[in-house]
Every structure is written in structure tokens, then in C-alpha cells.
Amino acid sequence: MTRSITDALHALAHQHLPEDIAERWIGLLRPGLRLEKATGAGTGPIVGRLGGLPELPEDEEWPVWEGNGALSFVASLDCAALPSAALDIALPADGTLAFFYFDGQLDDGCALVEPDYPDSRPGARVLYIPAGVHVAEREAPEGIRPYLEVPLTARPEATAPYPWHPVVYREFAPMPDGHPVWDEDFREALWDHSEGTEHRVGGHADPVQDEVEAEVARGALGGPPWDDPRIQEEALRWTLLAQFGSDDDADMMWGDAGVLYWLIRPEDLAERRFDRAMFTWQCG
């Protein structure tokens, strides 16, 4: 984690929280990679891109949601170029991750991809293309307008958990309504610090609304009532793989300035089972 960002979060915690709670909250920070637009010389190596056209193996079909149509290509990440040694998740050392999503271009947004609806899960895909596999740029299917290509760089950053993240409940339980972690001044300070994160790999997810881990956990459990205690337990098993926000430069808009999230269990990540990743999205 970069020292300046880590120091800033430490300072916020010690400024707004009692000392013992501040130290415990600091222990919940996780390293992530902020994906930023490459703006020219000196911005660091290119680690991936938003939009454009994907490069796929000859035997790999363009992802399709049967009965609805082709998915749109969102982003690709070069695993060898990512500074993944800074992370606490086991990304592949090489190869490419390609992210696809059924964005409503073909049906004017009628069919939604949501974790609560298992039949919609083919509407979001992560493809892992191992290093050394021959690939070629693929033209978009009819009716799909490719997003504008935006090259990305990456820098490590410390990421803080959402105040109602299940790891916060686990650390501080039982939590009364007036717990210091939920203090409005502390939450506003964290919001001001966040710099409006749009694109991220690893670390804690940056939700637009509520904790995304609970959303995918409920979907993985088959949609039990929201007060089912299994949801919080299952949510602890999921970690952020990547998130991609709405982006003017790429001409991407997910609902009302929303964000796309892909989460995965660490054991599935270690086995490169990206087909088991879960998707959700949120907007304002």
C-alpha cells in the first residue's frame, strides 16, 4: 500500500475514532490497485484498457446471453503488467482478464443482470486467456457499439471497508446504533478521501449504495430473506476482483453514474475458476 494513502487513512481513523477502535479499524484496510487513465509520458506502464475491441483466442466465441444477445466488451487487464504483488489476492502472474457485460444496447435496457436472478448470470462474464495463446482482435457483433478505448495504468492504494461491510460487523460486534465507526463525521471524511474511485482491482469494493458482498452472497445462496444470517456469513467469503465505473472518456454509463462489480471467492481465484465469479452493479 502506498505510504501517503495509508498514512492519510491512519490519520483519519485517529482523528475521528477512539484509539482502540482506530487501531482495530486500521487492521481492516486492504491493498488494492487504482486503475487510472494513461495521460501521456510518465504515467506508468499500461496495464489494461477500457473499451475498444477484445483480442480473443480463435476457438473462443464472443460471449452471448442466450435468448437476449451478445455482451459488450468492457475492459481487459494484462496480468503480467499489473503490480499484483501489492495485493492480498492471488491474481494470475500472466495472461489476460477480459470483462463482458450485457449493457442493454440490444434491448433498450429491459433485461437486467442481477445476482438475485440466476438466469441472468450469463449476462456478465470474465474470460481468462492464458499467456501464449494465440489471439486476434474480434469485431463486435451486429448491434453492439464498442466503447471508446481508454488505456489504463495502475497504482497501489490502501482501501477501507464500507462502514456496514460484514468484516466491520465481525470485528466490532456487537455494534450499537451509535458505534463510532458509523459516526457521520468519520464517514464524511472517508467519502472526501475516496477521490471518487471509478476503476479498481482487488482491495475492498467501493459501493455506490450498500455492501456489494451481501448482494452476491444472497445470490449465491439462492435469494433468502435479507435478514437471513447466512448472508453475512457468505459475504465474508467473497472478495472484489475488479470494478469499473461509468466513464465519460470511454463513453460508458452504467445507469445513473453507476459501477460494475465482479467478485470471486479466493479459492476459485486460486484455481482460475473465473466462470464462478459473481457480478452485481449499483448506481445512484
C-alpha angles and dihedrals in degrees: 000000000000110000097228094055092042091050091049092054091046090052092049091051094049092045097052107024135061110263098253093046092045092057093048091048091049087055088063094061115114132196117249138167119245110212111215134182114261106239101181142288116002097024095111133254121321109254100175144321145242118236129342119106123315126240108227136176115262092248095047115098120215105264114263133185101221112237093017108052146240123346123233122244109245108173147331130214127203103221093198091056097045114097088232094155085081091062132085093221126080105245116177113272091228142001128071135283115210122192123206131181137181097238102179098259092126099044105025091254098302098129112062127199108222133158092232091065112063092191089063096056094095085066091079124044141176115202121195113205111192120226115267095031111128111245136180133195110265125213115234117256120256112287095023116111109201117232118245113272116251119178116222136211126192136221128181117248138172112251126204126214120251106260091248095042113135091242088061091052091047093050098045105027128177092046118186119210092259097052112151093236087065094048110133095228092053093048092049091050090053091048091052090049095051094079089213096287110214108169126029143162119207126339123081117332116249103225124205091207122358135348110305091204090069091050094055092040091056089049092049090052093052100258107297120177113292092246092058105122090218090074093066091045093049092045089063088063095061128079134184115266096177142330128202122194132203108286128194094198091057092038089238120149120171104196109296100356091310136165134235117222131195117190130183140183112251092236091054090048091052089052092046090240095153088156086074094057114118126222134210136158137202136192137182 
